[in-house]
Amino acid sequence: AMLEARGRIVFDVDCTIWVSQALSAPGLSLTPLRPDIAVASTRLPGDFHGDPADRIIAATARQSGCTLITADEAILRYAESGHLRVLAAS
């Protein structure tokens, strides 16, 4: 929602509707922000930038053992260090 508010992404429907539709996709689930993820976001190995939201996203993927799908260049560069599994979105 922050990216949409800043004009960095544009949805073809209201952001709230888009999120609701995305969360109803088969095989997709929402992971709650657990205390271990919050702490891990402050202790990521290697050199990760300071954006708190990106740190939480990366820590969530690491703690959950998931592959993160992203087009974010900074996260993709971080993954090159081997600390995070990613799939580059086109």
C-alpha positions in Angstrom: 0.0 0.0 0.0 2.9 2.4 0.7 4.4 1.8 -2.7 1.0 2.5 -4.3 0.6 5.6 -2.2 4.0 6.9 -3.4 3.2 6.1 -7.0 5.9 3.4 -7.3 3.3 0.8 -8.3 -0.1 1.1 -9.9 -3.0 -1.4 -9.5 -5.9 -1.6 -11.9 -8.3 -1.9 -8.9 -8.3 -0.3 -5.4 -5.3 -1.5 -3.4 -7.6 -3.1 -0.7 -9.4 -5.1 -3.4 -6.1 -6.1 -5.0 -4.7 -7.4 -1.6 -7.9 -9.4 -1.0 -7.8 -10.9 -4.4 -4.1 -11.8 -4.0 -4.7 -13.5 -0.7 -7.4 -15.6 -2.2 -5.0 -17.1 -4.8 -4.6 -20.9 -4.5 -1.4 -21.9 -2.6 -0.8 -18.4 -1.2 -1.0 -17.8 2.5 -0.2 -14.9 4.8 2.5 -15.4 7.4 2.1 -13.4 10.6 4.9 -11.2 11.9 6.1 -13.4 14.7 8.6 -12.2 17.3 11.4 -14.5 15.9 10.9 -12.9 12.5 11.0 -9.4 14.0 14.3 -10.2 15.8 15.8 -11.9 12.8 15.1 -8.9 10.7 17.6 -6.9 12.8 20.2 -9.7 12.6 20.3 -10.6 8.9 23.7 -12.0 7.9 25.9 -10.2 5.4 25.3 -6.7 4.1 21.5 -5.9 3.9 20.2 -2.4 3.5 18.4 -0.6 6.3 14.8 -0.5 5.0 12.7 -2.1 7.8 10.0 -3.4 5.5 12.5 -5.1 3.2 14.4 -6.5 6.3 11.1 -8.0 7.6 10.3 -9.5 4.1 13.8 -11.1 3.9 13.7 -12.4 7.4 10.2 -13.9 6.9 11.4 -15.8 3.8 14.5 -17.0 5.7 12.7 -18.0 8.8 9.9 -19.8 6.8 12.3 -21.5 4.4 10.6 -19.9 1.4 11.9 -18.6 -1.9 11.1 -14.9 -2.2 9.8 -13.7 -5.6 10.9 -10.1 -6.1 11.9 -7.5 -8.6 13.7 -5.4 -5.9 17.2 -5.0 -7.1 18.7 -4.5 -3.6 17.1 -7.8 -2.4 18.2 -9.6 -5.6 21.8 -8.4 -5.0 21.6 -9.5 -1.3 20.5 -13.0 -2.5 23.7 -13.3 -4.5 25.5 -13.7 -1.2 23.6 -17.0 -0.6 21.8 -15.7 2.5 18.4 -15.7 0.8 16.7 -17.8 -1.9 15.0 -15.6 -4.5 13.3 -15.9 -7.9 13.6 -12.7 -9.9 10.2 -11.4 -11.0 10.0 -10.0 -14.5 
